Amino acid sequence: MPIPERRTRFMTWRPLATAAVAALMAALLVPAAAHGAPRQSTPVYSYENAIRESVWVDTGLDGDGDGKHDRVAVDIVRPRELARQGHRVPVIMDASPYYSCCGRGNESQKKTYDANGHVVQMPLFYDNYFVPRGYAFVGVDLAGTDRSDGCVDVGGRSDIRSAKAVIDWLNGRARGYTTRTGTATARATWTNGRTGMIGKSWDGTIANGVAATGVKGLKTIVPISAISSWYDYYFAKGAPLYDSGPDWLSGYVDSPDARAKCAAVQRKLVEGAPRTGDWTSLWTERDYVKDASKVKASVFLVHGMQDLNVRTKNFGQWWDALAKNGVERKIWLSQTGHVDPFDFRRGAWVDTLHRWFDHELLGYDNGIDHEPMADVERHPDQWTTSAVWPPRATAATTLRPGTGTLPGVGTLGLGRGSGTETFTDDPSRGETDWAAHIDRTTADKAGFTTRPLTRDLRLSGSSKVTVTATPTTSAAHLSAVLVDLGPDTVRDYVGSGEGITTLTDRTCWGASTAGDSSCYKVTAAARTDVDFTVVSRGWADLGNYASDQGVALTPGKAYTITLDLAATDHVVPKGHRLALIVAGTDRDLIDPPAATPTLTLDLSRTSARVPLVGGAAAFERATTGSGAAAPAASLLDGVRAPHTALRVPGDSD
């Protein structure tokens, strides 16, 4: 069953006294309109003359083992006029490991500094746009990166403490210094402590992790393409998603100083993240979902439904946990891969983000809390909204596979199936190969389809597929894929831009200086015509059938395991078919097992729990009536085969 909504909209939950104070502060920050409190901050402060300073905040940790507390570098840009007037301002913060090694955004911008060590270029548009509107922007170098002490521990205590300590400093609870090694202290007397964290991928992941500590002063987070559990970045129920672990990722972003001091941390990352896919205490520390009950900040979540880097299970389980705990939230879901909304819906994104921060950090009554909870991209640049997400009428519906007239080409419906289907793992093939041959017998998959639908059918949320399979070897990996069979034009999420094409013209979003331009290259949707669309995916190591610790299988013995399929929102149109495919290794999306198993599915004990708007009744209506007969077997075209080798959760993939 779907998780119940505790609130239908982003209701203003602040106490009246707090709201009154926020309204008064807003009136001080921006000249009030003649007819009441302002509804939007405006760019009335100088960006060129903004205060630019650096502070090093004590994290209370000694990750690099040098006998001293680590300090993390905090670069600040804030309005000079408000500082002179003694007005305290809210903070927008992006804590990142990428500011020096790899860059941020579609153009891979890095921080640059003047001769005094003050930041000149702050990557992305946030400072250019929001500082003139009365906000401070803070860019934090995570421990072990750029100008910070310590070690990168990839989502663990050090990473999260790096950013949490800065929020504590902004609220007077931690110590800051004017230099990396000196004793002169710095106090954040210029801020009211109200902080919003934002960032894509690893940066957004840090926002999730800090919110899960329940730290006071963090009022909202905007995680974009972010991880909610690092285990689910590297594994899917024991099946390895990448041929590397967090130690490789740490080395990718470490500063030269950290590389010289952090060998012990690297060893812990190797030892704590075995390639067996077993759950360890390292993964428990990096699981933010379990602490969703501590989240006090509101959440504006953005994710690409075809993100094969930070796969969408990460947003689905986080969203469900936030909903269960009554967290105020909003969501955008695009057709892209690992792409920032600034690069797939720029104008609407800047406007919405502006109003979100005005509401959450300045307390403006601008109506965003009464707007639909979800924006979903149905076709390239074509968006729809939902009052709540998933819609209230959504219900998990059990669909069951059945045998057909050809081996491996079966049916999908509400009735319990019988019989068996057999396939042999072929690591050279994957989801696009299986879907392309859905109506043909092939040795590498078992496919099950509905008849052509007589009306649209919407999936909204996360699915589960339970499989009972008998392997011929002691190790086996499984994949389950939901596919929309029918022609469409979609974003080319496996192209180099993962759904966007970068053009040469630029648009400007905020004020600029000689060293920091607010102008960025325009992008356009990268489109491709397809005969099928993969809607959702999930994987597992069959050896994890009983627990999060994998075991060797007994050949010839049947095992039952449930695969978690990625969250999505997709409409299968009238005339299309919905398909479930069960197979072995999904080429380039999971690693193959040591052996090459043949697996026999028991169809009477295999099923899919799919979140359908309207539930079983909607499915029955869409699959009965005078729909067209299933098409003759033919080879279908989809996007090119996905490839995700050696990905990192960032922009420079």
Helices and strands as residue ranges (DSSP letters): H 16-29, E 51-58, E 71-78, H 80-85, E 89-96, E 112-113, E 119-121, H 126-130, G 131-133, E 136-141, H 157-170, E 176-177, E 185-186, E 191-200, H 202-211, E 218-224, H 231-234, E 235-236, E 239-240, H 246-253, H 256-261, H 263-272, H 281-285, G 289-294, E 298-304, H 313-324, E 329-334, G 341-343, H 346-357, I 358-362, G 368-370, E 374-379, E 382-386, E 394-406, E 409-413, E 420-424, H 431-436, E 445-449, E 457-471, E 477-491, E 500-508, E 519-525, E 527-541, G 542-544, E 559-572, E 577-583, E 598-602, G 603-605, E 607-613, H 615-622
